[in-house]
């Protein structure tokens, strides 16, 4: 499956952005989906994930209550709504697809995801 992320940009602290990740070349509902982010000079880290049906989600602690992941299987797209953005949210955001649809726990490690988008840059100014 191919993933194309979009929606990044420059926003002031306290503002909002919505990222999108469009999938093609596979059956989108076969995959759990996630967003990771990578700040300059740092490793790529888990942000949030949603299971194949949209019934389960998981969030990294620092984004709970501010970010919301959702998916539309009819449109082959996963979204990340980011509110109350902070300068520390500045990073390249990557969407990723997990082939193991049925997990007891949502995958939060980069090596659990088989497919990656190209990334979209989010810059939050103070």
C-alpha positions as CSV (number, residue, x, y, z in Angstrom):
1,X,0.0,0.0,0.0
2,X,1.2,3.5,-0.8
3,X,0.6,6.4,1.7
4,X,0.5,10.1,0.9
5,X,0.5,12.5,3.8
6,X,-0.6,16.1,3.5
7,X,-1.8,19.1,5.5
8,X,1.3,20.2,7.3
9,X,2.3,23.9,7.6
10,X,3.2,26.8,9.8
11,X,0.8,27.6,12.7
12,X,1.0,29.7,15.8
13,X,0.9,28.1,19.2
14,X,-2.6,27.4,20.3
15,X,-3.7,26.9,16.7
16,X,-5.0,23.9,14.9
17,X,-4.1,21.8,11.8
18,X,-5.6,18.7,10.3
19,X,-3.3,16.2,8.6
20,X,-4.6,13.7,6.0
21,X,-3.0,10.4,4.8
22,X,-4.4,8.9,1.6
23,X,-3.8,5.3,0.9
24,X,-3.8,3.5,-2.4
25,X,-2.8,0.2,-3.8
26,X,-4.3,-2.0,-1.1
27,X,-7.5,-2.7,0.9
28,X,-7.4,0.2,3.4
29,X,-9.6,-1.5,5.9
30,X,-7.1,-4.4,6.2
31,X,-4.7,-2.1,8.1
32,X,-4.4,-0.4,11.4
33,X,-3.1,3.1,10.9
34,X,-0.9,5.4,12.9
35,X,0.9,8.7,13.0
36,X,4.4,9.1,14.2
37,X,6.5,12.3,14.3
38,X,10.2,13.1,14.2
39,X,11.6,16.3,15.5
40,X,15.0,17.6,14.1
41,X,17.8,15.5,15.5
42,X,15.6,13.1,17.3
43,X,14.2,9.6,16.7
44,X,10.8,9.0,15.2
45,X,8.2,8.6,17.9
46,X,4.6,7.3,18.2
47,X,1.8,9.8,18.3
48,X,-1.4,7.9,17.8
49,X,-3.0,4.9,16.2
50,X,-6.4,3.7,15.1
51,X,-7.5,0.2,14.4
52,X,-8.8,-1.1,11.1
53,X,-12.5,-0.3,11.9
54,X,-12.0,2.9,13.8
55,X,-13.3,1.5,17.0
56,X,-10.1,1.6,18.9
57,X,-7.5,4.3,19.3
58,X,-4.3,4.9,21.3
59,X,-2.5,8.2,22.0
60,X,0.9,9.2,23.4
61,X,0.4,11.0,26.7
62,X,1.5,14.4,25.6
63,X,-1.1,14.7,22.9
64,X,-4.1,13.2,24.8
65,X,-7.0,15.6,24.8
66,X,-5.4,17.7,22.0
67,X,-5.1,15.4,19.0
68,X,-7.7,13.1,17.5
69,X,-7.1,10.4,15.0
70,X,-9.9,9.2,12.7
71,X,-10.3,7.3,9.5
72,X,-12.8,7.0,6.6
73,X,-12.5,3.6,5.0
74,X,-14.7,4.7,2.2
75,X,-12.2,7.4,1.3
76,X,-9.1,5.3,2.1
77,X,-7.9,8.1,4.4
78,X,-6.8,8.6,7.9
79,X,-6.8,12.0,9.6
80,X,-5.1,13.7,12.5
81,X,-6.8,16.7,14.0
82,X,-4.4,18.6,16.1
83,X,-5.7,21.3,18.4
84,X,-4.0,23.5,21.0
85,X,-0.7,23.1,19.2
86,X,2.5,23.8,21.1
87,X,6.0,24.6,19.8
88,X,7.2,21.1,21.0
89,X,4.7,19.6,18.5
90,X,7.0,20.8,15.7
91,X,8.1,17.8,13.7
92,X,7.8,15.9,10.5
93,X,4.6,13.8,10.8
94,X,4.5,10.4,9.2
95,X,1.5,8.1,8.6
96,X,2.1,4.4,8.7
97,X,0.1,1.2,8.1
98,X,0.3,-2.0,10.2
99,X,-0.5,-5.3,8.4
100,X,-1.4,-7.1,11.6
101,X,-5.1,-6.2,11.8
102,X,-5.9,-8.1,15.0
103,X,-3.6,-7.1,17.9
104,X,-4.4,-7.2,21.6
105,X,-2.6,-3.8,21.9
106,X,-2.2,-1.1,19.3
107,X,1.2,-1.1,17.8
108,X,3.4,1.8,19.0
109,X,6.8,0.9,17.7
110,X,8.2,1.9,14.3
111,X,9.2,-1.7,13.5
112,X,5.6,-2.9,13.8
113,X,4.6,-0.8,10.8
114,X,5.2,-2.1,7.3
115,X,4.3,0.9,5.2
116,X,5.1,4.6,5.5
117,X,4.1,7.9,4.0
118,X,6.7,10.5,3.0
119,X,6.0,12.9,5.9
120,X,4.6,16.3,6.2
121,X,6.2,19.1,8.2
122,X,4.3,20.8,11.0
123,X,5.9,23.9,12.5
124,X,4.4,25.6,15.5
125,X,5.7,29.1,16.3
126,X,5.7,30.5,19.8
